């Protein structure tokens, strides 16, 4: 019996029709971002292990793929295993996101970049995930970031450009939930959680949509029972609104869900952000959600996440991460970014197939001169028509159906009498 030949678990092959669909979505995103003034860059797929494990990537650092050092001996491997230090065997690793490489890129090239740098990165990343529906070990991220802009202009541009890309893809039922890490810490302080416990508390709150208020409080009560009791009352009031995606991003909406003692400047900034984004595409909603955490610990201010009714998980997210690049430069540099979850949205996008209407297949009998076939094909290509040459199959209907699935819209038979493109009788494929 033949052995199955499949790609590694969590990684996928793409047939031509799937690849075409993916490229359509990627090119749409890329084009919208470019129109909004962002410049595309490229970084290596490999970064140093020290950089990948510097604390900037949160839990994703645990999922990174390491690359063994060159020249290792069996004794080196045994020693590392005995000492419980497998990380000593690796000096390089595959990138697990595009933000850490961007921080390194900016630190490397800052002298050649503008004071405010707007970057596009669209590329694959790798994580040692447990493969399951919607989670892969190799997947594409589509990021935009603004480095060097400390004002809300960065958040406004990021959300505006991302919502425009989603609208251009036809995803006009998205909800962009927005929060600020300072509001989260303000709520925890109000409840009585000591500062040193607040980061850990956020990890539990981040699970609210999965385990509910009771589950969150159960995780927190053992270490901080009194503070957890106060938080429980707040979450019980908030949770019904969270189920509906949050409340309007207005002062009244925000104040209805947070204590009065929460950082007034953080609240004021969100109110201004909501007013500045009043003209985003119709059908895309902005909502305030005080339980939105975003798992990465490097976020320092505004955070956002996109949901769509067709997906069971978020389809994008980001926020402000002012402290990250300073880890490389020794001085703070303001930064913010927004990432579209490409693998989750690609299946939500409906492609019209308009681009295939004039893509043509020349179907010939075996006796037709190859030179004539290529000459006719060249004529059509010169007219801007995508053209493929195929020999006529025994099952013509199956052949035509396959070609339609491959993105072709019309065909023509080429006989031994056909000499020029103008002599073709072009017909629709289906």
N, C-alpha and C positions, 0 to 999 in steps of 0.2 A: 504494500500500500504506500502511495506517495506521501511523503512528509509535508504537512502544511507549511507554506512559506509566507509568513506574515511579518509585518514590521514589529519592532519591539513594543511591548505593552505600553499603552499610554501615548503612542505615536501613530501617525496615520499617513497612508497614501491618499492622493487625491486624483480622481479621474479627470480627464480634460474638461468635462462640463462643470465639475465641482471647482476645479482650478480657475476656470473662467469666471464663475460666480464670485469666488473669493477676490480675484483681481478687480472685478467691477466694484465691489464694496471698498476695497483698499484704495483704488484710484479715486473714488468719490470722496472718501475721507481726506486723502492727501490733497486733492484739488481744493476742497473747501478750506482746509487749514492754510494752504498757500495763499489763497485769496485774502485770508485774514492776516497776512503779513508774517507768517511763521516760515522759518528756513529749515529744510531737512538736513539732518546730519546722520552719520553712521559711525558706530563704535564696534570694536572687536567683540566676538561672542564670548571671549575668555577674558577674565580679570584675575588679579592676584587673589589668592585665598585670604590673605590678611585684610584686603579691602572688602571682600564679600562677607567676611565675618567680623566686621568692625562695629556691629551693633546698629547699623543704619537700616538693615533690611527686616528687622523684627523677626517674626516666626519663620519667614521665608528663608532665613539663613540656614535653618535646620534642614531645609529641603534642597539645598544646593548640591549639584553634582561636582565632586572633586576630580581633578586630573592628577594621576600619580606622577611623582617626580621621576625624571629620567635616571636610569642607572641603579634603581633600587635592587637590593638582593633579598633572597628569601629570609635571611637573618634580620634585615631591616624591618620586614613586615612582621616577623615573629616578635621582635622587640617592641614594636609599636603596639601590637595586640596585647602583650603581657603588661605593658605600662598603661594601657587604656588611653592611648593617645593616637588614634588613627589619623587625626588631622596633621600630624607631623609627616605623613607620607605624601601630602599634597601641597604644592605651592601655587597651583592655578585651579580655577574652577569655571564652569559655564555660568553665565549671568542668569540670575533668577528673576530679574526685572530690568527695566531700562532706566530707573531713577539713579541707582548707585553708579552705573557707568556714566550717566550724564554729569553727575557731580564730579567724577574723576576727569571727564572730558573738559568741563569748564575750568577746573583747576589747572589742567595742562595747557589750555589754549586761551586763557582769559586775556592775554595781551593782544590777541588777534581778533577778539570778539567785541561787539559794541557794548556800551555800558549797560544797556538793557537788551538781553539776548532772548529771542523767541525761537524755540527749537521744536522741530517735529522729529519724532523717532517712531518708525514703524518696522518692527523686526521680531524674529522669534526669540523666546526665552525658554529656559528649561528648569523644571522643578521635579523633585523626586516624589511626586504625589502618588497616592493610592489611586490608580486609574478607575474612573467611574463616569457616569453620564455627566458631561459638562466639565469634567476635570481631566486634563491631559498632562503628560510629562513634557511635551513640546507644544507650544502654542504661541500665537502672535499677539503682541501688544501694539496699540496705536496711541502714542502719547504726544501731548503738547505740554511744554513747560515755558515759563517766563522767569528768567534769572536777572536779578538786579533791580526789580521794581518793588518798592516797599509799600506803595499805596494800593488801594482797592482796584486800581486800574487792572492789575494782574488778574484778580478773580473775575472781574467783569469781562475781560477779553477771553479768558479761558472758557467761562460758561457760555458766552455768546457764540464763540467759534464752535464749541462742542454741540450746542443745541442746533446750530445751523447745519452741522454735518449730519446729525440725527434726522433733522427735517428733510434734508436732501436725499437721505436714504429711505424716506417714507415712514420713519418711525416717529409719528406725531402723537403717540399716546404715552410718551415718556413722562415720568415724574422725577424731577431733580430735587432730592432732599438735601437740605443745607443745615449745618450746625457750626459751632465754634468750640474748639477744645476748651477755651477759657470758660464757656458756659457750663460744660461738663464738670470741670474742676470746681466751679462756683457752686453747683448743685451738691457735689460731694462734700464740700466744706460746710455748706449750710446744714447738711445732715449730720455732720460731726465726724466724718472720716479723717483721720490724721493724714497729713500730706504724704507721708512715706507709704501709705496704703492705697493711695488713690489710683495709681497706674494699674495695680492689680484689680481694683474694683471695676475699672473700665473694661477689663477683659470679660468680667461677668456680665456687665451691662450690654456688651456687644452681642451677647447671646440672647437678648430679650425676645427677638422674633422666633427663636428656636425653642427656648425653654420657658418663656413667659415670666411674669413677675414672680410667681412662687419659686420657680427654679433659680432666678437671680438672687432672691433674698436668701434662699437656702444655702447658696454658695458663700454668701457674705456674712451671714448671721453668726457663725461660729467665732470669727475673729473680731467682729464689731457689731454686737447685737443691738445696742441702742441706736447707733447710726443707721443700721439696716432697717430698723423699725420706722424711722423717719423717711428713709428712702422708699420703703414699701408704700407709704401713703402717697408719695409723689408719683411713683410709677403706676399706681392704680388709677390715678387721675389722668396720667399721660397715655397709658397703653391704648385706650379706645381710639385716641387720635392717631397714634402711631400705626394702628392697623389700617387706617385710611390714608396713610402716607404722610401724616403730619397736618399742620395748619398753615394758612397763608403766611407768607414771609412779610408780615407787617408788624408794626409795634404792638397792636392789639393782639395779634395772633401769638407773638413771641411772649408777651407779658402774661398771657393766659396760661402758659405752661411752665414758667420758671419763677423761682422765688425772687422777691424784690431785691435781695442782697447780692444777686448775681452781677458780675462785672458790668456796669452800665455802659462802658465803652464798647464791649463786645456786642451787647444788644444793639446799641446805636449803629454799629458798623453793619450788622445784618439788616437793619431797617434800611440803611442807605443802599446796601447791595440790592435789596428787593426792589427799591424804587428805580435804581439804575438799570435793572434788567426787565423793565416793564415791556420792552419791545421785542422780546425773544419770540421765535416762531409760534404761531397759533397752534394750540393743541399740546404744547409742552408746558407742564406746570412746574412752578417753583413752590416748594413747601418747606416749612421749618419743622425739624424733628430733633428735639433735645436729647434723644437717646442714640442718635447717630454717632458712632465712635470712630469708625475706620481703624482697622487693626494695627496699622503701622505706627509705632511709637514716635516716629520722627515728625509727625504733624504738630504744628505749633499754634495754629489759629483756625481760620475758616476751613471746613471740610465739606465735601459734597459727594453724593452718590446717586446714580441713575437707576431707575427701575422701569420695567416695561411689562405689561400684563401677559405678554407671550413668553416671558422667561421666569423661571422660579427663583432666580438669583439676580443680584445686581448686574447691570450691563455696562457699568463704568463708574469711575470715582476718582477722587483726588483731593487736593487741599494745599494749604500753605505749609512749607517745611523750611523755615528760615534758618534752622540750625545745622542743616546737613552739610552744605558746601563748606562752611567754616571749619568742619572737621578736617578738611584737606588743606585749607589755606591758612588756618590760624586766625581768621577774622570772619565775622558774620557777613553773610551775603543773603539778602532776601530772595526767596524762590517759592514758586507755586506751580502745580501741575495738574493735569486732568488726563486720565487714561480711559479710552474706550475698550471695553471687553470684546475684542473683535470676534473671538470664537463663539460668544454668546449671541452676538447680533447678526452674524452672517446668515444664520438660518431664519431670522425674523424678516430679512429683507426680501421683498418680492421683486424679481427682475422682470422687466417688461419684454425683453427679447427684441427690442426695436433694432438693436445693432446688428441683428442677424438677418434682417429683411433682405439685404442685397448680397449677403455672403453666399457664394455660388459654388456648386460642385459640378465638375465636368465628368460625366459618366461615359466611358468609352468602351467599345468592343476591343478584343485583344489584338485585332489586326491594324488598329489605328497607329500610325507612325508616332513614336514618342516625341520626335522633334516638333511635329505639328501640334501635338497636345501642349507642349511647353510653350510654343509660340502663341497659341490662343490664350493660354493662361497668362502669359506675360502681358498681352493686350489688356486683359481685364484688370490685372493688378495695376497697370499704368493708369487705369480709370479710377483707382482707389477702391476696387472691389476685392474683398478677401476671396481667394479662389483655391480650391483643392481639386486634384485630379484623382479619380478612382476608376478601376476597371469594373464593369458591370458584374454584379454578383448573381448567382443563380436565383436567390430569393430577393428580388428587387424591392419588394415592400419592406422587408426587414432592413435592408440597406438604407432605404430612404428614411425610415423611422430612426435609425441610429444616427444618421447625419443630422436630422432635425434636433436630436438631443445634444449633439455636439455643437449646436449653435448656427447651423447653416439654414438659410431661408429659401433657397431656390436651387434648381438644377437644370442641366441641359445635356442631352445626348450628343455625343460626338461620333460621327460615322467616318468611314474612310473618305467620304466625299467632302467633309467639312474642312475648310482651309483657314477661315478667318472668324473672329469673334462675332462679326456682324451677321454671320450665317446661322448663328445659334438660335434655337427656339427655347427660350428660358421659361420654366414653369415653376410655380410655388411647390415647395417640398410636400406640404401637407394641405 
